[in-house]
């Protein structure tokens, strides 16, 4: 029976007015993620809101006692529940004066999601193609969504929260990412959340393999004086390669056109000309020296 509180007393007349303490009430509970479900393998901490909680109260669920009960205030209790078999258990609080509050829907224990995709490397990508990777987890309910919780995906790649598919194409970011001239590993954590609010996080990585630019055009050029000349430069590695003269000078009348990657024109001034051409794909540049003999 709840203890009673004296609210008025008259010693001379012996009049004593008492009322019983109000019974506590539970308004609701949740874990740190805002879910009403706890992992049956590890248990967890729940925050209980209500009214009438007294110091020394104890939280019970089913036939079990909470590992610890902390009365934060008359309206808030934090309890740590131990692991137990999956299922629904009655939840109630017993105050130090014997009064009891019961939460009618109980507390729920269930399994966390289980990843079927192995942690670690998902594979490799390069800048000029679209790549797709598939993440998958299962649950005793169903998977509600996937999200990246730390780290970062490769540039211009996205994770579909509903399907767990990662896809994208790096090309649009190359000109602003000079660091991608070298191989880069992107490491990130993905959290799978099920419809019960249970979550499990796993670490994955994707390796970006940088394309190495190389020249395939020879170094020696022969131009016949007075005749029209054309040479198409060729460097491989990346897309939208731009060519420019960086050292030396071309024979008079011979012009470098970057848009067509060509050296073309007519010259009648004989001699040997040494110059260097730079090829750039936006993140990498390679320079090659050429020798042109005009005779």
Order of alpha helices (4+ residues) and beta strands (2+ residues): beta-beta-beta-beta-beta-beta-beta-beta-beta-beta-beta-beta-beta-beta-beta-beta-beta-beta-beta-beta-beta-beta-beta-beta-beta-beta-beta-beta-beta
